[in-house]
Amino acid sequence: MTYDPDQLRTFLAVAQSLSFTQAAERLGIRQPTVSQHVRKLEGAVGRPLFVRDTRTVTLTADGEAMAGFARTILAAHEEAAGYFTGSELRGRLRFGVTDDLALTPLPRILRDFRQLYPRIDLELTVAQSPNLLRRVESGHLDLAYVKHSLGGGYEPNGRVVRRDPLVWAGIAGTRIAPDGPVPLVAYQAPSLSRSLGVQTLEQAGRSCRITCIVRGVNGVLAAVRAGLGIAIFARSLMPADLVEPPPSAGLPELPAIDLVLITNPRAAKEPAEALTSAILSNNAPLKPAD
């Protein structure tokens, strides 16, 4: 049995956003086309992939399995296409990524990309999201993979890779008094996670005490593992040795964020689109390095 790549891409867009409307916007197609692609794919596999009602969309167990298969099939499709056509692409691609994303399988994706497109000169910048966004706006980066607060603001040149809730994280046994200031390990400003964390605490009537200010994710991990306080991570990027504080800590729930690819509209289109496609097609759950 063969599966249509366009149907698989549409299915993954819905699976990642859990919204037929958002999937249509991201793919630049009409919502009826999204529904048609999903319906045809469900017909091909003979099983429902989503449970839908008027408000929510959720993956079935078969849908979860198909998401993994779809990423593998599309990755193989991209690799085959790159083998026969990728060598024709050339030029410079200035790519920026936040340091915590650089500790995920993204380096493997970049390595495979360089093998598929050896004539593209890939330049990598690792920094915090606000700095990367400024570099895209000023024309110093062609493409950036960043964390962004919900509510848009990255259209028309942004593509959502996944949505991820932020969580508090520390080592087991970290003491947080429910009526005292929260000991927080934070990036130096400007930092999206720091600003969202402080804002969330203030709205809940909690204060915080910045116990350590760091420049990169390695500093965050060192300080948290030393027991200096808790930090904020996207849930899929939280290291396995850290845990979320218990409910007795009285911490408010943090908002979700989007992981977004932002393209400089003045950048060479084909190299930027090739890397965007590689990242989207490899969008398996991000597991951080230990």
C-alpha positions in Angstrom: 0.0 0.0 0.0 1.3 3.5 -0.9 0.3 6.7 0.9 0.1 10.1 -0.8 2.7 12.5 0.5 0.3 15.5 0.3 -2.2 13.6 2.4 0.5 12.7 4.9 1.7 16.3 5.2 -1.9 17.5 5.7 -2.5 14.8 8.4 0.7 15.8 10.3 -0.3 19.5 10.1 -3.6 18.6 11.8 -1.9 16.2 14.2 0.5 18.9 15.3 -2.0 21.8 15.7 -5.1 19.6 16.5 -7.1 22.0 14.4 -8.3 21.7 10.8 -8.4 25.5 10.5 -4.9 26.0 11.7 -3.6 23.2 9.4 -5.2 24.9 6.4 -3.7 28.2 7.3 -0.2 26.7 7.8 -0.4 24.7 4.5 -1.9 27.5 2.5 -4.9 25.4 1.4 -8.7 25.5 2.0 -10.2 23.7 5.0 -12.4 21.5 2.8 -9.2 20.3 1.2 -7.7 19.5 4.6 -10.8 17.5 5.5 -10.7 15.7 2.1 -7.0 14.7 2.5 -7.6 13.3 6.0 -10.8 11.5 4.9 -8.9 9.8 2.0 -6.0 8.8 4.3 -8.4 7.3 6.8 -10.0 5.4 3.9 -6.6 4.1 2.8 -5.7 2.8 6.2 -9.3 1.7 7.0 -9.3 3.2 10.5 -10.2 6.6 12.0 -7.2 8.7 12.8 -9.0 11.5 14.6 -11.9 11.9 17.0 -13.7 15.1 16.1 -16.6 17.1 17.6 -17.6 20.7 17.2 -14.9 21.9 19.6 -12.0 19.5 19.8 -9.8 17.3 17.6 -7.8 14.5 19.2 -5.7 11.7 17.7 -6.8 8.1 18.1 -4.3 5.4 19.0 -4.1 4.6 15.3 -3.6 8.3 14.6 -0.7 8.4 17.0 0.9 5.4 15.2 0.3 6.9 11.8 2.0 10.1 12.9 5.2 8.2 13.5 4.9 6.4 10.2 4.1 9.6 8.3 7.2 11.3 9.6 9.3 8.3 8.5 7.7 8.1 5.1 8.0 11.9 4.4 11.6 11.9 5.7 12.5 9.1 3.2 10.6 11.0 0.5 12.6 14.2 1.2 15.9 12.2 1.3 15.1 10.6 -2.1 14.1 13.9 -3.6 17.3 15.5 -2.2 19.5 12.8 -3.6 18.3 13.4 -7.1 17.6 17.2 -7.0 19.2 18.6 -3.9 22.7 18.9 -5.3 21.4 21.5 -7.7 20.6 23.9 -4.8 23.5 26.3 -3.9 24.0 29.5 -2.0 24.3 30.7 1.6 21.8 30.0 4.3 22.2 31.8 7.6 20.2 29.8 10.2 19.5 30.7 13.8 18.3 28.4 16.6 17.7 28.7 20.3 20.3 26.9 22.4 17.9 24.5 24.0 16.6 23.4 20.6 20.3 22.8 19.6 20.4 20.1 22.3 17.7 18.1 20.6 18.0 15.9 17.4 18.1 19.1 15.4 21.9 18.7 14.8 21.2 15.4 13.2 18.7 17.0 10.9 21.3 19.7 10.0 23.9 17.1 9.3 21.6 15.2 7.0 20.6 18.5 5.3 24.3 19.3 4.6 24.8 15.9 3.1 21.8 16.3 0.9 22.7 19.9 -0.1 26.5 20.1 -0.2 26.5 23.2 -2.2 24.5 25.2 0.4 26.9 27.0 2.7 25.0 26.7 6.1 25.9 29.2 8.8 24.6 28.5 12.3 23.8 31.1 15.0 22.8 30.0 18.5 21.1 32.6 20.7 17.9 33.4 22.6 14.6 33.8 20.7 14.3 37.6 20.9 17.8 38.1 19.6 17.3 35.7 16.7 14.0 37.5 15.8 15.8 40.8 15.7 18.5 39.3 13.5 15.9 38.0 11.0 14.2 41.4 11.0 17.5 43.2 10.4 18.4 40.9 7.5 21.3 39.1 9.3 19.6 35.7 9.4 17.6 34.0 6.6 15.8 31.5 8.8 15.4 31.1 12.6 13.9 28.3 14.7 12.6 30.0 17.8 10.2 29.9 20.8 7.2 32.3 20.4 4.3 33.2 22.7 0.9 32.2 21.5 -1.4 34.5 19.6 0.5 34.7 16.3 2.6 37.7 15.5 4.9 35.7 13.2 2.7 35.8 10.1 3.1 35.8 7.2 6.7 34.5 7.3 6.3 32.0 10.2 5.4 28.4 10.2 4.5 26.6 13.5 6.4 23.4 14.0 4.7 22.4 17.2 2.9 23.8 20.2 4.3 23.0 23.6 3.3 23.8 27.2 5.9 25.4 29.5 6.5 23.7 32.8 8.4 24.4 36.0 11.3 21.9 36.5 13.8 21.2 39.2 15.6 18.3 40.8 13.6 16.0 43.1 13.3 17.4 46.6 13.7 21.1 45.7 11.9 23.0 48.5 9.4 25.6 47.4 7.4 27.2 50.2 3.8 27.7 49.0 3.7 31.2 50.6 7.3 32.3 49.9 9.1 33.6 46.9 9.8 31.1 44.1 13.6 30.5 43.6 14.0 30.9 39.9 17.0 30.1 37.6 16.5 32.3 34.6 18.1 33.5 31.4 19.4 37.0 31.2 16.9 39.4 29.6 15.4 39.4 27.0 14.1 35.9 27.5 10.6 34.6 26.6 10.5 31.9 29.3 11.7 34.4 32.0 9.1 37.0 31.1 6.3 34.5 30.9 7.3 32.9 34.2 7.5 36.2 36.1 4.2 37.4 34.5 2.4 34.2 35.5 3.7 34.4 39.1 2.6 38.0 39.4 -0.9 37.2 38.1 -1.1 34.4 40.7 0.0 36.8 43.4 3.3 35.0 43.9 6.7 36.6 44.0 10.0 35.2 42.8 13.6 35.4 43.7 16.1 35.1 40.8 18.8 32.9 42.3 20.9 32.5 39.2 21.1 34.4 35.9 22.6 32.4 33.0 23.4 33.0 29.3 22.6 29.5 28.0 20.8 26.2 28.6 24.0 24.5 30.0 24.1 27.2 32.7 20.4 26.6 33.5 21.0 22.8 33.8 24.0 23.3 36.0 22.2 25.7 38.4 19.1 23.6 38.6 21.0 20.4 39.2 23.0 22.1 41.9 19.6 22.8 43.7 19.8 26.6 43.3 16.1 26.8 42.2 13.7 25.7 39.5 13.6 26.7 35.8 11.1 26.9 33.0 11.3 24.4 30.1 9.0 23.6 27.1 7.6 20.2 28.3 9.2 18.3 25.3 12.6 19.8 26.1 12.7 19.0 29.8 15.7 16.7 30.6 14.7 13.3 32.0 16.5 13.9 35.3 14.3 16.9 36.2 10.8 16.7 37.6 7.9 19.1 37.9 7.3 20.4 41.5 4.4 18.8 43.4 1.0 20.5 43.7 1.9 21.4 47.3 4.3 24.0 45.9 1.3 26.0 44.8 2.9 27.0 41.5 0.5 28.4 38.8 0.1 26.7 35.5 2.4 28.2 32.8 1.1 29.0 29.3 2.0 27.1 26.1 4.4 28.4 23.5 4.8 27.8 19.8 8.1 26.5 18.3 8.2 28.5 15.0 10.3 28.7 11.9 10.6 32.4 10.9 11.8 33.1 7.3 13.4 36.4 6.2 11.3 37.4 3.2 14.4 38.8 1.5 16.3 35.4 1.9 16.9 33.1 -1.0 13.7 31.1 -1.2 14.9 27.6 -2.2 17.6 27.0 0.5 15.3 28.3 3.3 12.4 26.3 2.1 14.5 23.1 1.8 15.6 23.4 5.5 12.1 24.3 6.6 10.8 21.1 4.9 13.5 19.0 6.4 12.7 20.2 10.0 8.9 19.8 9.5 9.2 16.3 8.0 11.4 15.3 10.9 9.1 16.7 13.6 9.1 13.7 15.9 8.8 14.5 19.6 11.9 16.4 20.6 13.9 14.6 23.2 16.6 16.8 24.8 20.1 15.5 25.4 20.9 14.5 29.0 
